[in-house]
Amino acid sequence: MARAALQDGRSASGAEEEDAAAILARLASRASCRAFDGSPIEPAELEAIVTDGLQAPSSCNQQNWHFVLVSDQGRKDRAREIAGGNPHFSDCAALVYLCFQKGWTHGNFSIVQSVAGACYHMMLSAHLRGWRCIWNAGIGDHGALREMLGLPPTFEVQGALAIGKPLPDAPPMKAPRRPPAEVMSWETFDRPAHAIYPAKPADAYPFFAIRNDDNPYAEWNPARWTWAQVADFRGYSVWAKSPLAGVYVSRRQGDALAREHALLPELAPGAEAIEVMPWGGTTTAELVRRLPGVRLTVAELSEHNVTFIRERLRQEGLGEAVRFAVMAEGRLPMEDGVADLVVLPQVLEHAPDPLRLLDEAARVLRSGGRLVASVRNADSAYGAHWRAVESRAQVPNQGPFTPLHAAAVRGWVAERFAIEAQQGLGRGAVGDAAPMTGDDLLAGRLWAVRARRG
Ligand SMILES: Cc1cc2nc3c(=O)[nH]c(=O)nc-3n(C[C@H](O)[C@H](O)[C@H](O)COP(=O)(O)O)c2cc1C
């Protein structure tokens, strides 16, 4: 501890400094948990944790917060149903709903700031008492929640803190942190370029004109991002969830992925495959299952994706054989002609420079090696939906992307490889993975290809 001071201004003794350092180290070891073992919490213990949180400061000291403690299994299950996809709501010991009284926000969301301070204080208390937590803004429909909690109209609910005991094999790690110098500057604003994300050019960015589902400034075109910005954004955002088995899997993806992977070539055991930019490893897990005995290397833009995917594969019991590599500026850190297979699972549309990725795939493949790639197609019902609806929202955690024209991508592939098989997938705007052939080949939501390096 460089500087510690008692309340009356005297310097802390050496022993107190050591004490403070130990406490701070313990607080820093807190990590979110989204895999609880279902064990209960004593009501007095839960009340003690929430009571600790009440020591937080609040705007005008009004303490206009309110915390609804939910430990009844039926209510927790209902909470999970309302949230729509938070299994940890059912399995935690208790949920603490974070509420506040409306009408005294004092500007700058200070009531929200106050509730947030109390919530973090509760998390630290729970951590010191041997519990683990997850703070959730994703709580679902407020109307249904109001009914479940009996919330009066003058109160708002803004989140829920889930507290419980972890499953024995819950991921032990904490989400990565930015280097401090990246997020603090003295006297005036200063921040490295890779950690400032592009927005559409405008004179001003009025706060209330920007919503998650309607952001006129969201820059979805990866060509307006640098590789370093894309790497930075994707590497931290993937930690929005824990690296648990099955994370980031949707049925829609599953159906389409099975059809994309049907294009994979037969590979002998010991063959070398490279999967490029699989973000959270959803496609990697399937690829490992489909290619037993193949030596797979996952290449990602950020070390933080690597850590995530490695643990996720471990959780799925698949991790042993996979190796990892970090790309700089979209280049694969491999020698020429080393791979039998390169897989690009819906990544060209995420790339600031998609041709570089195709050039890199051609460079690292040996003669006769195969490329298997898929892209979201601009010339499809989905492409129209993306332009009208999806791209109006905030850039997703997978990073900025813009669907590409299947015909153009087919041309890029044909310039570098011999196309062996191709298919369109998905007739509708969202939700299906229907095969598209003949005249409709280039009109599906996805276009997928297998091509051979000459
Ligand atoms: C205001 C707030 C809202 C959050 N909402 C969610 C959520 O809805 N779902 C979720 O899984 N995690 C949520 N988180 C957890 C973050 O993803 C997590 O804190 C972050 O990845 C850092 O990881 P760590 O807590 O392990 O340090 C939220 C965190 C905060 C502070």
The ligand as an SDF file (V2000), in Angstrom:
LIG
                    3D

 31 33  0  0  0  0  0  0  0  0999 V2000
  -24.3270   -3.5480  -14.4780 C   0  0  0  0  0  0  0  0  0  0  0  0
  -23.9420   -4.9640  -14.8080 C   0  0  0  0  0  0  0  0  0  0  0  0
  -24.8360   -5.7580  -15.4760 C   0  0  0  0  0  0  0  0  0  0  0  0
  -24.5160   -7.0870  -15.7900 C   0  0  0  0  0  0  0  0  0  0  0  0
  -25.4500   -7.8800  -16.4090 N   0  0  0  0  0  0  0  0  0  0  0  0
  -25.1660   -9.1640  -16.6800 C   0  0  0  0  0  0  0  0  0  0  0  0
  -26.1580   -9.9990  -17.2680 C   0  0  0  0  0  0  0  0  0  0  0  0
  -27.2740   -9.5870  -17.5290 O   0  0  0  0  0  0  0  0  0  0  0  0
  -25.8480  -11.3010  -17.5150 N   0  0  0  0  0  0  0  0  0  0  0  0
  -24.6220  -11.8160  -17.2180 C   0  0  0  0  0  0  0  0  0  0  0  0
  -24.3930  -12.9970  -17.4550 O   0  0  0  0  0  0  0  0  0  0  0  0
  -23.6480  -11.0470  -16.6520 N   0  0  0  0  0  0  0  0  0  0  0  0
  -23.8980   -9.7280  -16.3680 C   0  0  0  0  0  0  0  0  0  0  0  0
  -22.9370   -8.9350  -15.7660 N   0  0  0  0  0  0  0  0  0  0  0  0
  -21.6410   -9.5300  -15.3650 C   0  0  0  0  0  0  0  0  0  0  0  0
  -20.4700   -9.0840  -16.2380 C   0  0  0  0  0  0  0  0  0  0  0  0
  -20.5050   -9.7530  -17.4820 O   0  0  0  0  0  0  0  0  0  0  0  0
  -19.1730   -9.3840  -15.4880 C   0  0  0  0  0  0  0  0  0  0  0  0
  -19.1620   -8.6650  -14.2880 O   0  0  0  0  0  0  0  0  0  0  0  0
  -17.9510   -9.0190  -16.3030 C   0  0  0  0  0  0  0  0  0  0  0  0
  -17.8200   -9.8900  -17.4070 O   0  0  0  0  0  0  0  0  0  0  0  0
  -16.6750   -9.0610  -15.4810 C   0  0  0  0  0  0  0  0  0  0  0  0
  -16.4700  -10.3260  -14.9400 O   0  0  0  0  0  0  0  0  0  0  0  0
  -16.1660  -10.5620  -13.3900 P   0  0  0  0  0  0  0  0  0  0  0  0
  -17.3960  -10.1360  -12.6430 O   0  0  0  0  0  0  0  0  0  0  0  0
  -15.8950  -12.0440  -13.2600 O   0  0  0  0  0  0  0  0  0  0  0  0
  -14.9940   -9.7400  -13.0070 O   0  0  0  0  0  0  0  0  0  0  0  0
  -23.2490   -7.6060  -15.4350 C   0  0  0  0  0  0  0  0  0  0  0  0
  -22.3350   -6.7890  -14.7520 C   0  0  0  0  0  0  0  0  0  0  0  0
  -22.6820   -5.4950  -14.4380 C   0  0  0  0  0  0  0  0  0  0  0  0
  -21.7020   -4.6370  -13.6820 C   0  0  0  0  0  0  0  0  0  0  0  0
  1  2  1  0
  2  3  1  0
  2 30  2  0
  3  4  2  0
  4  5  1  0
  4 28  1  0
  5  6  2  0
  6  7  1  0
  6 13  1  0
  7  8  2  0
  7  9  1  0
  9 10  1  0
 10 11  2  0
 10 12  1  0
 12 13  2  0
 13 14  1  0
 14 15  1  0
 14 28  1  0
 15 16  1  0
 16 17  1  0
 16 18  1  0
 18 19  1  0
 18 20  1  0
 20 21  1  0
 20 22  1  0
 22 23  1  0
 23 24  1  0
 24 25  2  0
 24 26  1  0
 24 27  1  0
 28 29  2  0
 29 30  1  0
 30 31  1  0
M  END
$$$$
